[in-house]
């Protein structure tokens, strides 16, 4: 009777460390982070505290990144987060926008600011040739009119 040496007909199982890196979980995490940043970035574009009036108007659709011009409750004027004087508004916007005259400009005005001040800013912008100027409001929390 012959005794077999070795592993009696089975295969030897040697575990070798894998030298390949599995990048799928890393890609998944990066895509989730990208989506989170894409959703939250537009919400963080303006740090000026403004209490917006509420309305039932629908949102403005657009592909480009708008520029926010804000009037706070004290009547101070801002482009994005930078405070500026009224007479510097048009030159600064023209410098920021450059060769893109169709860039959207959103005017955010505190609901306590006087109407004439908001119209003065809008008049300056339209007089300077900016054609896509819109007012930003908050959506009312009640049922919408049809």
trRosetta pair geometry for C-beta under 8 A, 3 or more apart (Angstrom, degrees):
i j d omega theta_ij theta_ji phi_ij phi_ji
4 8 5.8 121 82 -101 126 60
4 9 7.6 44 114 -36 163 77
7 10 4.8 -82 137 60 111 90
7 11 7.5 -39 93 86 141 5
7 12 5.8 161 -4 -75 153 78
22 25 6.6 53 119 8 102 96
23 26 5.1 -61 -162 46 63 115
23 27 5.7 66 141 -27 86 102
24 27 5.7 -55 -144 36 31 110
24 28 6.4 35 156 -22 64 105
25 28 5.5 -52 -148 35 34 116
25 29 6.4 34 155 -18 66 104
26 29 5.8 -53 -149 36 32 110
26 30 6.3 31 153 -18 65 108
27 30 5.7 -56 -146 39 32 112
27 31 6.3 32 156 -20 66 106
28 31 5.9 -56 -148 35 28 109
28 32 6.5 27 154 -17 63 106
29 32 5.8 -55 -150 36 32 111
29 33 6.4 30 153 -16 66 107
30 33 5.7 -55 -147 39 32 111
30 34 6.3 38 152 -24 65 104
31 34 5.5 -49 -146 33 33 115
31 35 6.5 34 155 -18 64 102
32 35 5.9 -54 -151 35 32 110
32 36 6.5 32 151 -19 65 106
33 36 5.6 -53 -147 36 34 113
33 37 6.3 29 157 -15 67 106
34 37 6.0 -58 -147 40 29 106
34 38 6.2 29 155 -20 65 109
35 38 5.7 -55 -144 37 30 111
35 39 6.4 25 158 -16 65 107
36 39 6.0 -61 -151 38 28 106
36 40 6.1 5 162 -2 66 115
37 40 6.1 -65 -134 48 29 97
37 41 5.6 43 167 -41 68 107
38 41 6.3 -38 -132 17 22 115
39 42 7.8 -72 179 29 27 96
39 43 7.8 10 142 -6 60 116
40 43 5.5 -65 -160 40 50 115
40 44 6.2 35 152 -16 81 113
41 44 6.0 -71 -148 41 32 104
41 45 7.2 58 154 -57 64 85
42 45 5.8 -21 -156 -21 41 118
44 47 7.5 14 -174 -69 66 84
45 65 7.8 179 -115 -171 144 103
45 68 6.1 134 122 -10 110 131
45 80 6.9 -92 165 -136 80 89
46 50 8.0 -23 136 14 129 117
46 68 4.4 -64 -77 90 130 166
46 70 6.1 135 -166 -51 132 136
46 78 7.9 120 -153 111 101 130
46 80 6.3 -138 -104 -153 74 49
46 81 6.8 172 -146 -66 50 75
46 108 6.5 119 148 14 167 159
47 81 4.7 23 41 -106 105 118
48 68 7.9 -170 28 127 116 126
48 70 4.2 149 75 105 150 161
48 72 5.7 -121 175 -70 110 107
48 78 4.8 173 -69 46 151 162
48 81 6.3 -178 -42 -118 85 58
48 108 7.2 144 78 91 116 131
49 72 6.6 55 75 -130 66 114
50 70 5.5 -137 -45 -160 141 112
50 71 7.3 88 -118 74 128 48
50 72 5.7 -120 -88 -110 83 61
50 73 7.4 169 -126 -35 58 76
50 108 5.0 131 69 146 162 107
50 109 6.8 -157 -165 167 134 9
50 110 4.7 -127 -152 -72 79 73
51 73 6.9 35 20 -66 101 114
51 110 5.3 50 46 -145 74 83
51 111 5.5 -72 108 18 91 97
51 112 7.0 45 63 -6 117 98
52 108 6.4 -66 -89 -156 108 88
52 109 7.8 96 -117 67 68 45
52 110 7.5 -91 -76 -117 38 34
52 111 6.5 87 172 -43 17 96
52 136 6.1 -74 -126 118 138 86
52 137 5.3 164 163 -142 113 40
52 138 4.6 131 90 -22 115 92
53 111 4.1 124 -68 -101 80 111
53 137 5.3 -46 80 -132 76 103
53 138 7.1 -167 98 29 28 84
54 137 6.4 128 -130 170 17 105
54 138 4.9 -44 -101 79 70 93
54 139 6.9 11 -154 125 84 12
54 140 4.5 98 159 -81 116 72
54 141 7.8 -54 -151 -7 143 70
55 137 4.3 34 17 121 112 157
55 138 7.5 126 21 68 67 45
55 139 7.2 -60 72 -113 55 40
55 140 6.6 -131 89 -27 6 96
56 139 7.2 66 -117 -150 36 73
56 140 5.6 -33 -71 24 73 117
56 144 5.3 138 -153 -137 112 82
56 145 5.8 56 154 22 167 93
57 137 6.4 87 40 51 116 129
60 104 7.3 159 127 -153 138 148
60 134 5.4 -30 -45 -144 161 173
62 66 6.9 82 81 -55 147 101
62 104 5.4 7 -170 -28 175 149
64 100 7.6 166 -147 174 155 141
64 102 7.8 129 7 109 156 88
64 103 6.1 -118 129 -127 148 67
64 104 6.2 155 77 9 107 98
66 103 7.2 140 -128 170 47 80
66 104 4.0 -55 -107 92 97 105
66 105 6.6 163 -169 -97 93 16
66 106 4.8 65 144 -17 140 106
66 134 8.0 -58 -139 43 148 113
67 79 6.8 -11 172 -164 110 92
67 80 6.8 -71 -159 -54 76 88
67 93 6.9 143 114 -134 156 93
67 96 6.4 108 -116 118 148 139
67 97 7.1 -90 -20 -73 150 94
67 103 6.2 45 -6 144 109 122
67 104 7.3 168 21 92 67 55
67 105 5.2 -25 67 -112 94 71
67 106 7.1 180 83 24 40 74
68 78 7.8 -1 115 106 92 98
68 79 7.5 141 85 -163 57 43
68 80 5.7 99 57 -95 92 46
68 105 7.9 151 -97 -165 17 58
68 106 5.0 -27 -107 72 66 103
68 108 5.7 6 -167 -3 105 119
68 136 7.5 -8 -130 -18 98 150
69 77 7.2 -12 -176 -168 91 91
69 78 7.1 162 -159 84 45 56
69 79 5.8 -20 -104 -103 72 64
69 89 7.2 56 -138 -152 131 114
69 93 7.6 -22 -75 -84 122 126
69 105 5.9 19 -5 179 113 104
69 106 7.0 174 26 85 69 48
69 107 5.1 -25 73 -106 100 66
69 108 7.2 169 83 24 44 71
69 121 6.5 175 133 176 134 131
69 125 7.5 -152 13 -72 165 137
70 77 7.4 152 83 -157 52 43
70 78 4.3 -10 58 58 99 108
70 107 7.7 155 -89 -163 33 48
70 108 4.3 -18 -108 71 82 104
70 109 7.3 170 -158 -79 50 42
71 75 6.6 -15 -170 -140 98 35
71 76 7.3 159 -151 75 52 40
71 77 5.9 -17 -97 -99 72 65
71 78 7.8 -171 -71 20 28 79
71 107 7.5 14 -2 -176 101 91
71 108 7.2 -174 28 95 62 56
71 109 4.2 9 53 -120 111 81
71 110 6.2 -111 106 12 78 81
71 113 5.1 59 126 -105 122 173
71 117 6.3 143 -158 129 155 118
71 118 6.5 -132 27 -89 154 75
71 121 6.6 -138 -51 -29 126 155
72 75 7.3 -53 71 15 67 17
72 76 5.1 0 38 52 108 92
72 78 7.1 57 -27 -9 99 118
72 110 5.6 53 -171 -32 33 127
72 113 7.8 134 105 -64 22 124
73 110 4.2 -138 -72 164 65 172
73 112 5.1 30 -134 63 93 123
73 113 6.6 -138 -122 -57 37 84
75 113 6.3 139 -89 -128 64 104
75 117 6.3 -104 -132 -142 93 160
76 83 5.7 -33 171 -136 118 114
77 83 7.0 108 78 -156 51 65
77 84 5.7 -62 102 69 99 75
77 85 7.2 77 55 -159 121 11
77 86 5.8 119 0 -79 156 65
77 89 6.4 -60 153 -82 145 114
77 121 7.1 172 -121 -101 122 125
78 81 6.4 -24 -176 -148 128 16
78 82 6.2 143 -157 71 79 37
78 83 5.3 -47 -95 -93 80 51
78 84 6.9 125 -121 14 28 80
79 82 5.5 -20 64 63 79 96
79 84 5.7 21 -1 -1 100 132
79 89 7.3 156 -57 -135 112 69
79 92 5.7 -154 -10 122 160 131
79 93 6.7 -158 -116 -75 138 79
79 96 6.9 -168 165 -26 141 158
84 88 4.8 -123 178 85 111 116
84 89 6.2 140 107 -81 130 60
84 92 5.8 -91 -125 -4 162 163
85 88 4.8 81 60 10 84 107
85 89 7.7 -116 97 -35 47 75
86 89 5.9 -24 -163 -19 39 116
86 120 7.6 -13 -153 132 132 123
86 121 7.7 -111 -135 -90 94 80
86 124 7.6 -166 -179 -56 87 165
88 91 5.9 -68 -158 52 56 105
88 92 5.4 53 150 -25 87 113
89 92 6.2 -70 -151 38 20 106
89 93 6.3 13 161 -14 63 112
89 121 7.0 -134 -159 -137 168 84
89 124 5.9 62 84 125 134 145
89 125 7.6 -77 139 -69 123 81
90 93 5.9 -57 -143 39 29 108
90 94 6.2 29 159 -19 65 107
90 124 5.8 -126 -54 164 109 103
90 125 7.3 -172 -94 -96 86 48
90 128 4.4 -172 -138 -90 121 153
91 94 5.7 -56 -145 38 31 111
91 95 6.3 31 155 -19 65 106
92 95 5.7 -56 -151 37 31 112
92 96 6.3 28 153 -18 67 107
93 96 5.6 -55 -143 39 33 109
93 97 5.9 20 162 -10 69 112
93 105 7.0 11 -147 -104 136 137
93 125 7.4 -7 68 -118 173 90
93 128 7.4 99 75 109 126 154
93 130 6.9 -32 139 -67 142 141
94 97 6.2 -57 -132 45 26 102
94 98 7.8 105 165 -67 51 27
94 128 7.1 -119 -58 171 110 128
95 98 7.1 16 180 -66 28 69
97 100 5.3 -121 -179 68 82 83
97 101 6.8 87 143 -95 132 36
97 103 4.8 -149 -131 28 110 142
97 130 7.9 175 -35 -104 169 106
100 103 4.6 74 119 -44 109 103
101 129 6.5 -47 -156 133 122 109
101 130 7.3 -147 -170 -108 74 53
101 131 7.3 56 146 11 94 100
102 131 6.9 -29 -116 56 62 109
102 132 6.1 63 -170 -8 58 131
103 130 7.9 -52 69 -140 79 100
103 132 6.9 -158 99 61 29 123
104 132 4.5 -78 -105 130 61 125
104 133 7.9 158 -163 -87 59 26
104 134 6.6 -10 -170 11 104 113
105 125 6.1 -146 89 -156 155 144
105 130 5.6 11 4 170 139 141
105 132 6.5 130 17 96 72 73
105 133 5.0 -20 71 -108 104 71
105 134 7.4 157 83 24 53 66
106 134 5.6 -28 -111 73 65 90
106 135 7.7 96 -163 -144 66 10
106 136 4.8 51 177 -47 112 114
107 118 6.7 117 149 -156 137 91
107 121 6.1 139 -131 112 132 129
107 122 6.4 -63 -37 -76 165 87
107 125 7.8 -137 -64 -4 120 156
107 133 6.5 32 -21 -178 110 95
107 134 7.0 -170 20 91 79 37
107 135 5.3 -37 69 -106 99 59
107 136 6.7 -169 79 6 42 84
108 136 4.5 -23 -90 54 78 127
109 113 5.1 -101 177 52 102 138
109 117 7.5 154 -144 98 133 100
109 118 4.7 -33 -71 -99 172 114
109 121 7.8 172 -76 39 123 146
109 135 7.3 -44 17 -145 104 98
110 113 4.7 105 65 -21 86 101
113 117 5.4 -94 165 68 107 133
113 118 6.3 115 107 -47 118 97
114 117 5.1 95 70 -1 82 104
114 118 7.7 -157 100 -3 46 86
115 118 5.8 -58 -157 36 39 110
115 119 6.2 34 151 -16 72 109
116 119 5.6 -57 -144 41 33 110
116 120 6.2 42 153 -28 66 102
117 120 5.6 -48 -150 28 30 116
117 121 6.9 30 152 -16 61 101
118 121 5.9 -55 -156 35 33 109
118 122 6.4 30 149 -15 66 108
118 135 7.6 41 -179 -112 128 118
119 122 5.5 -53 -143 41 36 112
119 123 6.0 40 155 -23 67 106
120 123 5.8 -53 -145 36 27 112
120 124 6.5 30 154 -20 62 104
121 124 5.8 -53 -151 33 31 112
121 125 6.5 27 154 -16 64 107
122 125 5.8 -59 -150 38 32 110
122 126 6.2 21 158 -11 68 108
122 133 6.0 143 -139 138 81 145
123 126 6.1 -57 -139 43 29 102
123 127 5.8 30 160 -20 65 113
124 127 5.8 -60 -144 41 24 112
124 128 6.3 20 157 -18 62 111
125 128 5.9 -61 -149 37 28 108
125 130 4.5 -55 175 55 87 129
125 133 5.0 115 115 -91 138 145
126 129 7.9 91 -177 -41 32 10
126 130 6.5 -89 -87 65 35 76
126 131 7.6 74 -128 -102 73 39
126 133 6.2 -97 -64 14 84 145
130 133 5.6 82 118 -54 108 104
140 144 7.7 144 68 -90 103 68
